[in-house]
Amino acid sequence: MFAYGTFVAAVYAGSFIVGLHWNVEGVAVAYAIAVTLLIYPSYAIAFWLIDMKFRQYAKQFWTIAVATLGMAAVITGLRFLFDRIIGMGDLPILVILITVGAACYIGLLMLVDRDLLTDLLEIIRDLKVGTPPPETQA
């Protein structure tokens, strides 16, 4: 584990050094690429220790990934429309995209996994009321 941790640290540090050539955005992109490349090996080690398959883990997030990709597509299209074609300012674009993005994400989540959205709303409602979580049996 120490050797792998050292390797990961070296990859992250290297991504920062490579990204510095393109300033802050370059560092962000290089780091995102490094993290993406190291996700599978990092999880594979942990899952090997608990005897779990990566596919089992990933299957839990497919509905969230679909809703996220759909929202990202809508937001990207709207940003292009407002920024390049209409020529709106940055602040109105930000407010519109946040509102539309949230509505789009919730709508897509309702289509692909209504149970997940219902559970999320129930958790939010419980947090507002201050209801303690149910006791779990060991």
TORKOL-4160 file (C-alpha; in steps of 0.2 Angstrom, whole numbers, padded with zeros to 4 digits, m for minus):
138
<pt num="1" X="0000" Y="0000" Z="0000"/>
<pt num="2" X="0014" Y="0012" Z="0004"/>
<pt num="3" X="0022" Y="0009" Z="m0013"/>
<pt num="4" X="0005" Y="0012" Z="m0022"/>
<pt num="5" X="0002" Y="0028" Z="m0011"/>
<pt num="6" X="0019" Y="0034" Z="m0016"/>
<pt num="7" X="0015" Y="0031" Z="m0035"/>
<pt num="8" X="m0001" Y="0040" Z="m0033"/>
<pt num="9" X="0007" Y="0055" Z="m0025"/>
<pt num="10" X="0020" Y="0056" Z="m0039"/>
<pt num="11" X="0007" Y="0055" Z="m0052"/>
<pt num="12" X="m0003" Y="0069" Z="m0044"/>
<pt num="13" X="0012" Y="0080" Z="m0041"/>
<pt num="14" X="0017" Y="0077" Z="m0059"/>
<pt num="15" X="0000" Y="0082" Z="m0066"/>
<pt num="16" X="0002" Y="0098" Z="m0056"/>
<pt num="17" X="0019" Y="0101" Z="m0064"/>
<pt num="18" X="0013" Y="0097" Z="m0081"/>
<pt num="19" X="m0003" Y="0108" Z="m0079"/>
<pt num="20" X="0007" Y="0123" Z="m0073"/>
<pt num="21" X="0012" Y="0127" Z="m0091"/>
<pt num="22" X="m0006" Y="0131" Z="m0095"/>
<pt num="23" X="m0009" Y="0141" Z="m0078"/>
<pt num="24" X="m0024" Y="0137" Z="m0066"/>
<pt num="25" X="m0035" Y="0129" Z="m0080"/>
<pt num="26" X="m0021" Y="0118" Z="m0085"/>
<pt num="27" X="m0018" Y="0112" Z="m0067"/>
<pt num="28" X="m0036" Y="0108" Z="m0065"/>
<pt num="29" X="m0037" Y="0098" Z="m0081"/>
<pt num="30" X="m0021" Y="0089" Z="m0078"/>
<pt num="31" X="m0026" Y="0084" Z="m0061"/>
<pt num="32" X="m0044" Y="0078" Z="m0067"/>
<pt num="33" X="m0035" Y="0067" Z="m0080"/>
<pt num="34" X="m0024" Y="0060" Z="m0066"/>
<pt num="35" X="m0038" Y="0056" Z="m0054"/>
<pt num="36" X="m0048" Y="0048" Z="m0068"/>
<pt num="37" X="m0034" Y="0037" Z="m0073"/>
<pt num="38" X="m0031" Y="0032" Z="m0055"/>
<pt num="39" X="m0049" Y="0029" Z="m0050"/>
<pt num="40" X="m0050" Y="0010" Z="m0056"/>
<pt num="41" X="m0034" Y="0005" Z="m0048"/>
<pt num="42" X="m0037" Y="0014" Z="m0032"/>
<pt num="43" X="m0054" Y="0006" Z="m0030"/>
<pt num="44" X="m0048" Y="m0011" Z="m0036"/>
<pt num="45" X="m0036" Y="m0012" Z="m0022"/>
<pt num="46" X="m0049" Y="m0008" Z="m0009"/>
<pt num="47" X="m0062" Y="m0019" Z="m0017"/>
<pt num="48" X="m0050" Y="m0033" Z="m0017"/>
<pt num="49" X="m0048" Y="m0032" Z="0002"/>
<pt num="50" X="m0066" Y="m0033" Z="0005"/>
<pt num="51" X="m0070" Y="m0046" Z="m0009"/>
<pt num="52" X="m0081" Y="m0034" Z="m0020"/>
<pt num="53" X="m0082" Y="m0032" Z="m0038"/>
<pt num="54" X="m0080" Y="m0015" Z="m0046"/>
<pt num="55" X="m0095" Y="m0019" Z="m0057"/>
<pt num="56" X="m0106" Y="m0020" Z="m0041"/>
<pt num="57" X="m0100" Y="m0003" Z="m0035"/>
<pt num="58" X="m0102" Y="0005" Z="m0052"/>
<pt num="59" X="m0119" Y="m0002" Z="m0055"/>
<pt num="60" X="m0126" Y="0008" Z="m0040"/>
<pt num="61" X="m0122" Y="0024" Z="m0049"/>
<pt num="62" X="m0128" Y="0022" Z="m0067"/>
<pt num="63" X="m0144" Y="0032" Z="m0064"/>
<pt num="64" X="m0135" Y="0046" Z="m0056"/>
<pt num="65" X="m0123" Y="0046" Z="m0071"/>
<pt num="66" X="m0137" Y="0046" Z="m0084"/>
<pt num="67" X="m0145" Y="0061" Z="m0075"/>
<pt num="68" X="m0128" Y="0070" Z="m0074"/>
<pt num="69" X="m0123" Y="0068" Z="m0092"/>
<pt num="70" X="m0141" Y="0073" Z="m0098"/>
<pt num="71" X="m0140" Y="0089" Z="m0087"/>
<pt num="72" X="m0122" Y="0092" Z="m0093"/>
<pt num="73" X="m0128" Y="0091" Z="m0111"/>
<pt num="74" X="m0142" Y="0103" Z="m0108"/>
<pt num="75" X="m0132" Y="0116" Z="m0099"/>
<pt num="76" X="m0118" Y="0115" Z="m0112"/>
<pt num="77" X="m0130" Y="0119" Z="m0126"/>
<pt num="78" X="m0138" Y="0133" Z="m0116"/>
<pt num="79" X="m0122" Y="0141" Z="m0111"/>
<pt num="80" X="m0117" Y="0141" Z="m0130"/>
<pt num="81" X="m0134" Y="0148" Z="m0134"/>
<pt num="82" X="m0133" Y="0162" Z="m0121"/>
<pt num="83" X="m0115" Y="0166" Z="m0122"/>
<pt num="84" X="m0111" Y="0165" Z="m0141"/>
<pt num="85" X="m0128" Y="0168" Z="m0150"/>
<pt num="86" X="m0137" Y="0179" Z="m0138"/>
<pt num="87" X="m0122" Y="0187" Z="m0130"/>
<pt num="88" X="m0129" Y="0188" Z="m0112"/>
<pt num="89" X="m0118" Y="0193" Z="m0097"/>
<pt num="90" X="m0109" Y="0180" Z="m0086"/>
<pt num="91" X="m0120" Y="0183" Z="m0070"/>
<pt num="92" X="m0137" Y="0181" Z="m0079"/>
<pt num="93" X="m0130" Y="0165" Z="m0088"/>
<pt num="94" X="m0124" Y="0158" Z="m0071"/>
<pt num="95" X="m0141" Y="0161" Z="m0063"/>
<pt num="96" X="m0151" Y="0153" Z="m0078"/>
<pt num="97" X="m0139" Y="0138" Z="m0079"/>
<pt num="98" X="m0140" Y="0134" Z="m0061"/>
<pt num="99" X="m0159" Y="0135" Z="m0061"/>
<pt num="100" X="m0161" Y="0125" Z="m0077"/>
<pt num="101" X="m0148" Y="0113" Z="m0072"/>
<pt num="102" X="m0156" Y="0109" Z="m0055"/>
<pt num="103" X="m0173" Y="0107" Z="m0063"/>
<pt num="104" X="m0166" Y="0096" Z="m0077"/>
<pt num="105" X="m0156" Y="0085" Z="m0065"/>
<pt num="106" X="m0172" Y="0082" Z="m0054"/>
<pt num="107" X="m0183" Y="0079" Z="m0069"/>
<pt num="108" X="m0171" Y="0066" Z="m0077"/>
<pt num="109" X="m0169" Y="0058" Z="m0060"/>
<pt num="110" X="m0188" Y="0056" Z="m0059"/>
<pt num="111" X="m0187" Y="0048" Z="m0076"/>
<pt num="112" X="m0173" Y="0035" Z="m0072"/>
<pt num="113" X="m0174" Y="0032" Z="m0054"/>
<pt num="114" X="m0190" Y="0039" Z="m0045"/>
<pt num="115" X="m0186" Y="0029" Z="m0029"/>
<pt num="116" X="m0169" Y="0038" Z="m0027"/>
<pt num="117" X="m0177" Y="0055" Z="m0028"/>
<pt num="118" X="m0191" Y="0050" Z="m0016"/>
<pt num="119" X="m0178" Y="0044" Z="m0003"/>
<pt num="120" X="m0168" Y="0060" Z="m0006"/>
<pt num="121" X="m0183" Y="0071" Z="m0003"/>
<pt num="122" X="m0188" Y="0060" Z="0013"/>
<pt num="123" X="m0170" Y="0063" Z="0020"/>
<pt num="124" X="m0172" Y="0082" Z="0017"/>
<pt num="125" X="m0189" Y="0082" Z="0025"/>
<pt num="126" X="m0182" Y="0073" Z="0040"/>
<pt num="127" X="m0167" Y="0085" Z="0042"/>
<pt num="128" X="m0179" Y="0100" Z="0041"/>
<pt num="129" X="m0190" Y="0093" Z="0055"/>
<pt num="130" X="m0176" Y="0086" Z="0065"/>
<pt num="131" X="m0181" Y="0068" Z="0066"/>
<pt num="132" X="m0168" Y="0057" Z="0072"/>
<pt num="133" X="m0163" Y="0043" Z="0061"/>
<pt num="134" X="m0171" Y="0026" Z="0064"/>
<pt num="135" X="m0161" Y="0014" Z="0075"/>
<pt num="136" X="m0153" Y="0000" Z="0066"/>
<pt num="137" X="m0152" Y="m0018" Z="0072"/>
<pt num="138" X="m0135" Y="m0026" Z="0072"/>
